[in-house]
Amino acid sequence: MSVAIDWLAFLNVFVAALLGAVAIVLFYALGLRMLVRSGRVPVVTPAEFTDAITVLSEKEIKKAAKQAAKAARKNPLTEAQKTLAFVAAVGCFVLCGAAVISGILIIVIGH
């Protein structure tokens, strides 16, 4: 009994997975960058876990939010440029989500 491996198909799947992963990471990173450029710095308060390595206090959370607000005020862009950066960020996140959804649909549907 012999097992034949279609190496060309294997290479196609490998390249598609690699390009898909690079595209998702690229769009997500670019979306975050544009979100920061638009003056909307994402400040995420950490969840408190009993086994957490670092738990921020309320004072540290307020300090981070204050620094984000200060950075947003120092933004040299005009309001139109900030709006354009925000639209670009949303577009990047939409492309990232579309890539993930299309990958799931390809797996589920099979073509």
N, CA, C and O atoms as a MOPAC input file, in Angstrom:
PM7 MOZYME 1SCF
protein

 N      0.84500 1    -1.17600 1     0.00000 1
 C      0.00000 1     0.00000 1     0.00000 1
 C      0.89000 1     1.23900 1     0.00000 1
 O      1.80800 1     1.36000 1     0.81100 1
 N      0.61200 1     2.13300 1    -0.89800 1
 C      1.41800 1     3.33300 1    -1.05800 1
 C      0.54600 1     4.57400 1    -0.86900 1
 O     -0.59600 1     4.62300 1    -1.32700 1
 N      1.09400 1     5.55500 1    -0.19800 1
 C      0.39000 1     6.80900 1     0.02000 1
 C      1.06000 1     7.87200 1    -0.83600 1
 O      2.26000 1     8.11700 1    -0.71500 1
 N      0.29000 1     8.48700 1    -1.68600 1
 C      0.82500 1     9.53800 1    -2.55100 1
 C      0.42400 1    10.89600 1    -1.98400 1
 O     -0.74300 1    11.13500 1    -1.67200 1
 N      1.39400 1    11.76300 1    -1.86000 1
 C      1.15000 1    13.11300 1    -1.34500 1
 C      1.24800 1    14.09100 1    -2.50300 1
 O      2.23300 1    14.11200 1    -3.24100 1
 N      0.22100 1    14.88600 1    -2.64400 1
 C      0.22000 1    15.91700 1    -3.67200 1
 C      0.94200 1    17.14500 1    -3.10100 1
 O      0.33300 1    17.97300 1    -2.42400 1
 N      2.23100 1    17.24800 1    -3.38100 1
 C      3.04700 1    18.29700 1    -2.79300 1
 C      2.66600 1    19.68200 1    -3.30500 1
 O      2.82600 1    20.67300 1    -2.59300 1
 N      2.17000 1    19.75500 1    -4.52300 1
 C      1.75700 1    21.05100 1    -5.06100 1
 C      0.53800 1    21.58100 1    -4.30500 1
 O      0.46000 1    22.77200 1    -4.00400 1
 N     -0.40600 1    20.70000 1    -4.00300 1
 C     -1.57200 1    21.11000 1    -3.21100 1
 C     -1.14300 1    21.50800 1    -1.80200 1
 O     -1.66100 1    22.47400 1    -1.24200 1
 N     -0.20300 1    20.77000 1    -1.23500 1
 C      0.32200 1    21.11000 1     0.08900 1
 C      0.96900 1    22.49200 1     0.06600 1
 O      0.76300 1    23.29500 1     0.97600 1
 N      1.74300 1    22.76300 1    -0.96400 1
 C      2.38600 1    24.06800 1    -1.10000 1
 C      1.35000 1    25.17200 1    -1.26600 1
 O      1.51200 1    26.25600 1    -0.70500 1
 N      0.28800 1    24.91500 1    -2.02600 1
 C     -0.77900 1    25.91000 1    -2.20000 1
 C     -1.44200 1    26.24700 1    -0.87000 1
 O     -1.68800 1    27.41700 1    -0.57900 1
 N     -1.73000 1    25.23700 1    -0.06500 1
 C     -2.35600 1    25.46900 1     1.24400 1
 C     -1.41000 1    26.23300 1     2.15800 1
 O     -1.83300 1    27.13700 1     2.87900 1
 N     -0.12800 1    25.87100 1     2.12900 1
 C      0.85900 1    26.55000 1     2.97300 1
 C      0.97000 1    28.02900 1     2.60300 1
 O      0.95900 1    28.88900 1     3.48300 1
 N      1.07500 1    28.32400 1     1.32500 1
 C      1.20800 1    29.71200 1     0.87000 1
 C     -0.06400 1    30.50500 1     1.19500 1
 O      0.01500 1    31.65400 1     1.63000 1
 N     -1.22600 1    29.89800 1     0.98600 1
 C     -2.47700 1    30.59000 1     1.28400 1
 C     -2.60000 1    30.88800 1     2.77800 1
 O     -3.03600 1    31.97600 1     3.15700 1
 N     -2.22300 1    29.94000 1     3.62300 1
 C     -2.29000 1    30.15500 1     5.07200 1
 C     -1.30100 1    31.23100 1     5.50200 1
 O     -1.62100 1    32.07300 1     6.34100 1
 N     -0.11100 1    31.20400 1     4.93400 1
 C      0.90500 1    32.20500 1     5.27900 1
 C      0.46500 1    33.60200 1     4.85000 1
 O      0.58200 1    34.55300 1     5.62200 1
 N     -0.03700 1    33.72800 1     3.63400 1
 C     -0.50000 1    35.03600 1     3.15100 1
 C     -1.70600 1    35.52600 1     3.94000 1
 O     -1.81300 1    36.71500 1     4.24000 1
 N     -2.60900 1    34.61700 1     4.27600 1
 C     -3.77100 1    35.00000 1     5.07700 1
 C     -3.36500 1    35.50600 1     6.45400 1
 O     -3.89000 1    36.51400 1     6.92700 1
 N     -2.43700 1    34.81300 1     7.09300 1
 C     -1.97800 1    35.24200 1     8.41300 1
 C     -1.27600 1    36.58900 1     8.34600 1
 O     -1.49300 1    37.44900 1     9.20000 1
 N     -0.44300 1    36.77200 1     7.34500 1
 C      0.26700 1    38.05000 1     7.19000 1
 C     -0.72800 1    39.18100 1     6.92700 1
 O     -0.58700 1    40.27400 1     7.47600 1
 N     -1.72600 1    38.92100 1     6.09400 1
 C     -2.71600 1    39.95100 1     5.77800 1
 C     -3.51400 1    40.34300 1     7.01600 1
 O     -3.74500 1    41.53000 1     7.25000 1
 N     -3.93400 1    39.36900 1     7.80900 1
 C     -4.72200 1    39.67500 1     9.00200 1
 C     -3.90300 1    40.48600 1     9.99500 1
 O     -4.38900 1    41.48200 1    10.53100 1
 N     -2.66900 1    40.07100 1    10.24300 1
 C     -1.81600 1    40.80500 1    11.18200 1
 C     -1.51100 1    42.20500 1    10.65100 1
 O     -1.51300 1    43.17100 1    11.41400 1
 N     -1.24900 1    42.31800 1     9.35400 1
 C     -0.95300 1    43.61700 1     8.75100 1
 C     -2.13100 1    44.57400 1     8.87900 1
 O     -1.95700 1    45.71800 1     9.29900 1
 N     -3.33300 1    44.11600 1     8.52000 1
 C     -4.50300 1    44.99100 1     8.60200 1
 C     -4.82800 1    45.36600 1    10.04400 1
 O     -5.23400 1    46.49600 1    10.31600 1
 N     -4.65100 1    44.42400 1    10.96700 1
 C     -4.94200 1    44.73100 1    12.37500 1
 C     -3.94000 1    45.75300 1    12.91600 1
 O     -4.33400 1    46.71200 1    13.58000 1
 N     -2.65800 1    45.55600 1    12.63800 1
 C     -1.63900 1    46.50100 1    13.11000 1
 C     -1.81700 1    47.87300 1    12.47500 1
 O     -1.68800 1    48.89400 1    13.15100 1
 N     -2.11300 1    47.90100 1    11.18400 1
 C     -2.33600 1    49.18000 1    10.50600 1
 C     -3.59100 1    49.86200 1    11.03700 1
 O     -3.62500 1    51.08500 1    11.17200 1
 N     -4.61900 1    49.07800 1    11.33900 1
 C     -5.84000 1    49.63400 1    11.92100 1
 C     -5.57900 1    50.25500 1    13.28000 1
 O     -6.08700 1    51.33700 1    13.57500 1
 N     -4.78600 1    49.57900 1    14.11700 1
 C     -4.44000 1    50.15800 1    15.42000 1
 C     -3.62200 1    51.43200 1    15.25600 1
 O     -3.82800 1    52.40800 1    15.97600 1
 N     -2.70200 1    51.41600 1    14.31400 1
 C     -1.87200 1    52.60600 1    14.07800 1
 C     -2.74000 1    53.78900 1    13.62900 1
 O     -2.56200 1    54.90800 1    14.11000 1
 N     -3.65300 1    53.54600 1    12.72900 1
 C     -4.53300 1    54.61800 1    12.25900 1
 C     -5.48600 1    55.08100 1    13.36700 1
 O     -5.83700 1    56.25900 1    13.43600 1
 N     -5.89600 1    54.16200 1    14.22300 1
 C     -6.76100 1    54.52400 1    15.34100 1
 C     -6.03200 1    55.46500 1    16.29500 1
 O     -6.61800 1    56.42800 1    16.79100 1
 N     -4.76400 1    55.19000 1    16.55000 1
 C     -3.96800 1    56.06900 1    17.41300 1
 C     -3.73500 1    57.40800 1    16.73200 1
 O     -3.79800 1    58.45000 1    17.38400 1
 N     -3.46600 1    57.39800 1    15.42600 1
 C     -3.25700 1    58.66000 1    14.69200 1
 C     -4.51300 1    59.52900 1    14.68300 1
 O     -4.42900 1    60.75500 1    14.60900 1
 N     -5.67000 1    58.88600 1    14.75900 1
 C     -6.91200 1    59.66500 1    14.74900 1
 C     -7.21100 1    60.27000 1    16.11900 1
 O     -8.18500 1    61.00900 1    16.26400 1
 N     -6.39800 1    59.97200 1    17.11600 1
 C     -6.59300 1    60.53700 1    18.44100 1
 C     -7.46200 1    59.68400 1    19.34400 1
 O     -7.83500 1    60.11900 1    20.43300 1
 N     -7.78200 1    58.50200 1    18.91800 1
 C     -8.61000 1    57.58800 1    19.71900 1
 C     -7.73300 1    56.44800 1    20.22400 1
 O     -7.79300 1    55.33000 1    19.71300 1
 N     -6.92900 1    56.74100 1    21.21900 1
 C     -6.00900 1    55.74300 1    21.76500 1
 C     -6.81400 1    54.71300 1    22.54800 1
 O     -7.52300 1    55.06800 1    23.49000 1
 N     -6.71100 1    53.44200 1    22.16900 1
 C     -7.47600 1    52.43200 1    22.90100 1
 C     -6.83500 1    52.13300 1    24.25600 1
 O     -5.73300 1    51.58800 1    24.32600 1
 N     -7.52800 1    52.49000 1    25.31700 1
 C     -7.07700 1    52.17500 1    26.66800 1
 C     -7.97700 1    51.07000 1    27.18900 1
 O     -9.18400 1    51.25100 1    27.34900 1
 N     -7.37500 1    49.93500 1    27.44800 1
 C     -8.13600 1    48.77900 1    27.89600 1
 C     -7.79400 1    48.53300 1    29.35900 1
 O     -6.63500 1    48.32600 1    29.71700 1
 N     -8.81600 1    48.56000 1    30.18800 1
 C     -8.56800 1    48.27200 1    31.59700 1
 C     -8.42700 1    46.76000 1    31.75500 1
 O     -9.24800 1    45.99900 1    31.24300 1
 N     -7.40500 1    46.33900 1    32.45000 1
 C     -7.17600 1    44.89700 1    32.57500 1
 C     -8.19100 1    44.24700 1    33.50600 1
 O     -8.66600 1    44.85400 1    34.46600 1
 N     -8.50100 1    43.02600 1    33.19800 1
 C     -9.37300 1    42.25200 1    34.07800 1
 C     -8.54900 1    41.79300 1    35.27000 1
 O     -7.35500 1    41.52200 1    35.14700 1
 N     -9.18400 1    41.71100 1    36.39800 1
 C     -8.46600 1    41.27200 1    37.59000 1
 C     -8.62700 1    39.77100 1    37.74700 1
 O     -9.73600 1    39.25700 1    37.88600 1
 N     -7.51200 1    39.09000 1    37.72200 1
 C     -7.48100 1    37.64800 1    37.91600 1
 C     -6.68700 1    37.36900 1    39.18800 1
 O     -5.79500 1    38.13300 1    39.55800 1
 N     -7.01400 1    36.29700 1    39.83100 1
 C     -6.28800 1    35.97100 1    41.06600 1
 C     -4.85900 1    35.55500 1    40.76800 1
 O     -3.97800 1    35.73200 1    41.60900 1
 N     -4.61200 1    35.00200 1    39.58000 1
 C     -3.26600 1    34.55200 1    39.22300 1
 C     -2.56700 1    35.51100 1    38.26700 1
 O     -1.60900 1    35.12500 1    37.59600 1
 N     -3.02600 1    36.73600 1    38.19600 1
 C     -2.45700 1    37.69600 1    37.25400 1
 C     -1.03700 1    38.05700 1    37.65100 1
 O     -0.70800 1    38.16000 1    38.83200 1
 N     -0.21100 1    38.24500 1    36.64400 1
 C      1.17100 1    38.63200 1    36.89900 1
 C      1.20900 1    40.09300 1    37.34000 1
 O      1.89100 1    40.44400 1    38.30300 1
 N      0.47600 1    40.92900 1    36.63200 1
 C      0.43100 1    42.34400 1    36.96000 1
 C     -1.02000 1    42.79000 1    37.02100 1
 O     -1.78200 1    42.60900 1    36.07200 1
 N     -1.38200 1    43.36500 1    38.13500 1
 C     -2.71800 1    43.92300 1    38.28700 1
 C     -2.55100 1    45.41000 1    38.52300 1
 O     -1.88600 1    45.82400 1    39.47200 1
 N     -3.15400 1    46.21300 1    37.66100 1
 C     -3.03500 1    47.66000 1    37.78800 1
 C     -4.04500 1    48.17300 1    38.80600 1
 O     -5.18000 1    47.70400 1    38.88900 1
 N     -3.59300 1    49.13600 1    39.56100 1
 C     -4.49000 1    49.75900 1    40.52700 1
 C     -5.34700 1    50.80300 1    39.81400 1
 O     -5.09000 1    51.15600 1    38.66300 1
 N     -6.35800 1    51.28400 1    40.51100 1
 C     -7.21600 1    52.33700 1    39.93200 1
 C     -6.39300 1    53.57600 1    39.60600 1
 O     -6.64200 1    54.24500 1    38.60300 1
 N     -5.41900 1    53.88000 1    40.44800 1
 C     -4.56500 1    55.04900 1    40.22500 1
 C     -3.76300 1    54.89200 1    38.93000 1
 O     -3.63400 1    55.84500 1    38.16100 1
 N     -3.22600 1    53.69300 1    38.68700 1
 C     -2.44700 1    53.44900 1    37.47300 1
 C     -3.33200 1    53.48400 1    36.22300 1
 O     -2.90600 1    53.94900 1    35.16600 1
 N     -4.55300 1    52.99400 1    36.35200 1
 C     -5.48300 1    53.02600 1    35.22200 1
 C     -5.84500 1    54.46100 1    34.87800 1
 O     -5.88600 1    54.82300 1    33.70200 1
 N     -6.10900 1    55.28300 1    35.88700 1
 C     -6.43200 1    56.69700 1    35.65200 1
 C     -5.24500 1    57.43200 1    35.03900 1
 O     -5.41600 1    58.29600 1    34.17900 1
 N     -4.03300 1    57.07900 1    35.49200 1
 C     -2.83000 1    57.71700 1    34.95600 1
 C     -2.65800 1    57.37400 1    33.47400 1
 O     -2.30400 1    58.24200 1    32.67600 1
 N     -2.90400 1    56.11400 1    33.10200 1
 C     -2.78900 1    55.71000 1    31.69800 1
 C     -3.83400 1    56.40600 1    30.84700 1
 O     -3.54400 1    56.83000 1    29.72800 1
 N     -5.04600 1    56.52700 1    31.36600 1
 C     -6.09900 1    57.22700 1    30.61900 1
 C     -5.75300 1    58.70400 1    30.46000 1
 O     -6.00400 1    59.29200 1    29.40900 1
 N     -5.17700 1    59.30500 1    31.50100 1
 C     -4.77700 1    60.71400 1    31.44000 1
 C     -3.67300 1    60.91200 1    30.40000 1
 O     -3.69400 1    61.88600 1    29.64800 1
 N     -2.70800 1    59.98600 1    30.35900 1
 C     -1.63600 1    60.07900 1    29.37600 1
 C     -2.17300 1    59.92000 1    27.95900 1
 O     -1.70300 1    60.59100 1    27.04000 1
 N     -3.15100 1    59.04100 1    27.77500 1
 C     -3.74900 1    58.86100 1    26.45000 1
 C     -4.48500 1    60.12200 1    26.02200 1
 O     -4.40200 1    60.52400 1    24.86200 1
 N     -5.20300 1    60.75000 1    26.94800 1
 C     -5.91600 1    61.99100 1    26.62500 1
 C     -4.93700 1    63.10500 1    26.29500 1
 O     -5.18700 1    63.90900 1    25.39700 1
 N     -3.82500 1    63.15600 1    27.01400 1
 C     -2.80000 1    64.17200 1    26.75800 1
 C     -2.18500 1    63.95400 1    25.37100 1
 O     -1.96300 1    64.91400 1    24.63300 1
 N     -1.91600 1    62.71200 1    25.02200 1
 C     -1.35200 1    62.41100 1    23.70300 1
 C     -2.33800 1    62.77300 1    22.60100 1
 O     -1.93700 1    63.23800 1    21.53400 1
 N     -3.62700 1    62.56100 1    22.85500 1
 C     -4.64200 1    62.91100 1    21.85300 1
 C     -4.71100 1    64.42400 1    21.64800 1
 O     -4.93300 1    64.88800 1    20.53000 1
 N     -4.52300 1    65.19500 1    22.72100 1
 C     -4.55600 1    66.66100 1    22.59000 1
 C     -3.33500 1    67.18200 1    21.83400 1
 O     -3.41800 1    68.22100 1    21.17900 1
 N     -2.20900 1    66.48100 1    21.91200 1
 C     -0.98400 1    66.92100 1    21.25600 1
 C     -0.94100 1    66.53700 1    19.77000 1
 O      0.02100 1    66.87100 1    19.07700 1
 N     -1.94500 1    65.85600 1    19.28700 1
 C     -1.96200 1    65.37900 1    17.92200 1
 C     -1.88400 1    66.54700 1    16.94800 1
 O     -2.72700 1    67.44300 1    17.00400 1
 N     -0.87900 1    66.56400 1    16.04000 1
 C     -0.71300 1    67.69400 1    15.12700 1
 C     -1.64500 1    67.65300 1    13.91800 1
 O     -1.60800 1    68.56500 1    13.09300 1
 N     -2.46400 1    66.63600 1    13.79400 1
 C     -3.32400 1    66.51200 1    12.62100 1
 C     -4.54000 1    67.41600 1    12.73500 1
 O     -4.99900 1    67.74300 1    13.82900 1
 N     -5.04700 1    67.81300 1    11.57400 1
 C     -6.28800 1    68.58300 1    11.55400 1
 C     -7.45700 1    67.63000 1    11.79600 1
 O     -7.28600 1    66.41100 1    11.79200 1
 N     -8.64200 1    68.19400 1    12.00600 1
 C     -9.81900 1    67.35200 1    12.25000 1
 C    -10.13900 1    66.48900 1    11.03500 1
 O    -10.55400 1    65.33900 1    11.18400 1
 N     -9.95000 1    67.03100 1     9.83800 1
 C    -10.20600 1    66.24900 1     8.62000 1
 C     -9.23600 1    65.07800 1     8.51400 1
 O     -9.62900 1    63.97500 1     8.13500 1
 N     -7.96900 1    65.31500 1     8.84900 1
 C     -6.97800 1    64.24000 1     8.81600 1
 C     -7.26900 1    63.18700 1     9.88800 1
 O     -7.07500 1    61.99300 1     9.65900 1
 N     -7.73200 1    63.63200 1    11.05200 1
 C     -8.09900 1    62.68500 1    12.10200 1
 C     -9.28200 1    61.82900 1    11.66700 1
 O     -9.31100 1    60.62400 1    11.91400 1
 N    -10.24700 1    62.45300 1    11.02400 1
 C    -11.41500 1    61.71400 1    10.53600 1
 C    -11.00700 1    60.71300 1     9.46600 1
 O    -11.48100 1    59.57700 1     9.46100 1
 N    -10.12900 1    61.12900 1     8.56000 1
 C     -9.63900 1    60.23300 1     7.52100 1
 C     -8.87100 1    59.05700 1     8.12700 1
 O     -9.01400 1    57.92200 1     7.67300 1
 N     -8.06300 1    59.32600 1     9.14500 1
 C     -7.32600 1    58.25500 1     9.81800 1
 C     -8.29100 1    57.28600 1    10.50300 1
 O     -8.06500 1    56.07600 1    10.49400 1
 N     -9.36100 1    57.81200 1    11.09300 1
 C    -10.34300 1    56.94700 1    11.74500 1
 C    -11.07500 1    56.08300 1    10.72300 1
 O    -11.30900 1    54.89900 1    10.96300 1
 N    -11.43300 1    56.66800 1     9.59000 1
 C    -12.09100 1    55.90400 1     8.52400 1
 C    -11.15200 1    54.81400 1     8.00000 1
 O    -11.58400 1    53.69300 1     7.72800 1
 N     -9.86300 1    55.15000 1     7.86000 1
 C     -8.88100 1    54.15200 1     7.42300 1
 C     -8.75200 1    53.03300 1     8.44800 1
 O     -8.62200 1    51.86600 1     8.07900 1
 N     -8.78800 1    53.38200 1     9.74100 1
 C     -8.71000 1    52.36900 1    10.79400 1
 C     -9.90600 1    51.43200 1    10.73600 1
 O     -9.75200 1    50.21400 1    10.82900 1
 N    -11.08900 1    51.99500 1    10.58300 1
 C    -12.29500 1    51.15800 1    10.48500 1
 C    -12.21900 1    50.27500 1     9.24800 1
 O    -12.58900 1    49.10200 1     9.29400 1
 N    -11.74400 1    50.83400 1     8.15000 1
 C    -11.57900 1    50.04200 1     6.92100 1
 C    -10.60900 1    48.88400 1     7.11000 1
 O    -10.85600 1    47.77900 1     6.62700 1
 N     -9.51200 1    49.13200 1     7.80800 1
 C     -8.54400 1    48.06200 1     8.07500 1
 C     -9.15500 1    46.97100 1     8.95300 1
 O     -8.93600 1    45.78400 1     8.71000 1
 N     -9.91700 1    47.36600 1     9.96800 1
 C    -10.55800 1    46.37500 1    10.83100 1
 C    -11.61700 1    45.58400 1    10.06200 1
 O    -11.79300 1    44.38900 1    10.30000 1
 N    -12.31700 1    46.24200 1     9.14600 1
 C    -13.31400 1    45.54300 1     8.32400 1
 C    -12.61100 1    44.52900 1     7.41400 1
 O    -13.07700 1    43.39900 1     7.27100 1
 N    -11.49600 1    44.92800 1     6.80400 1
 C    -10.74700 1    43.99200 1     5.95700 1
 C    -10.22000 1    42.81400 1     6.76700 1
 O    -10.22600 1    41.67600 1     6.29700 1
 N     -9.76600 1    43.08900 1     7.97700 1
 C     -9.28000 1    42.02600 1     8.85700 1
 C    -10.41400 1    41.05600 1     9.17600 1
 O    -10.23600 1    39.84100 1     9.09700 1
 N    -11.56700 1    41.58700 1     9.53100 1
 C    -12.71700 1    40.73800 1     9.82400 1
 C    -13.18200 1    39.96900 1     8.59900 1
 O    -13.56100 1    38.80200 1     8.70600 1
 N    -13.15700 1    40.61100 1     7.43300 1
 C    -13.56200 1    39.93800 1     6.19600 1
 C    -12.61400 1    38.78700 1     5.86800 1
 O    -13.05000 1    37.73900 1     5.39200 1
 N    -11.32700 1    38.97900 1     6.12100 1
 C    -10.36500 1    37.89500 1     5.87600 1
 C    -10.63400 1    36.70900 1     6.79600 1
 O    -10.56400 1    35.55600 1     6.37000 1
 N    -10.94100 1    36.99600 1     8.05200 1
 C    -11.23400 1    35.91400 1     9.00000 1
 C    -12.51800 1    35.19700 1     8.60100 1
 O    -12.55600 1    33.96700 1     8.57500 1
 N    -13.56500 1    35.94900 1     8.29000 1
 C    -14.84600 1    35.34100 1     7.91900 1
 C    -14.72300 1    34.54700 1     6.62600 1
 O    -15.28700 1    33.45900 1     6.51600 1
 N    -14.00000 1    35.07100 1     5.65400 1
 C    -13.84100 1    34.32800 1     4.39900 1
 C    -13.04500 1    33.04400 1     4.62500 1
 O    -13.33700 1    32.02500 1     3.99800 1
 N    -12.05500 1    33.07300 1     5.50100 1
 C    -11.31400 1    31.85900 1     5.82900 1
 C    -12.19900 1    30.81600 1     6.47900 1
 O    -12.10000 1    29.62900 1     6.17000 1
 N    -13.07000 1    31.26200 1     7.38800 1
 C    -14.00700 1    30.33500 1     8.03400 1
 C    -14.98100 1    29.76900 1     7.00900 1
 O    -15.27000 1    28.57200 1     7.02900 1
 N    -15.48900 1    30.60800 1     6.11600 1
 C    -16.41900 1    30.13100 1     5.08300 1
 C    -15.74800 1    29.14300 1     4.14400 1
 O    -16.37400 1    28.16800 1     3.72900 1
 N    -14.49500 1    29.37500 1     3.80200 1
 C    -13.78000 1    28.43500 1     2.93600 1
 C    -13.64200 1    27.08400 1     3.63600 1
 O    -13.79000 1    26.03600 1     3.00700 1
 N    -13.36200 1    27.11200 1     4.92300 1
 C    -13.24200 1    25.85600 1     5.67600 1
 C    -14.59400 1    25.15200 1     5.76800 1
 O    -14.67400 1    23.94200 1     5.55600 1
 N    -15.64700 1    25.88900 1     6.07800 1
 C    -16.96500 1    25.28000 1     6.27900 1
 C    -17.56600 1    24.80700 1     4.95300 1
 O    -18.05600 1    23.68200 1     4.85500 1
 N    -17.52700 1    25.66200 1     3.94600 1
 C    -18.13400 1    25.30400 1     2.67400 1
 C    -17.23800 1    24.33700 1     1.89100 1
 O    -17.73300 1    23.42500 1     1.22900 1
 N    -15.95100 1    24.53500 1     1.96900 1
 C    -15.02000 1    23.59200 1     1.34500 1
 C    -14.55500 1    23.94800 1    -0.04100 1
 O    -13.90800 1    23.13500 1    -0.70100 1
 N    -14.86500 1    25.13900 1    -0.50100 1
 C    -14.40200 1    25.52500 1    -1.85600 1
 C    -13.93400 1    26.92100 1    -1.84200 1
 O    -13.50600 1    27.43900 1    -2.87300 1

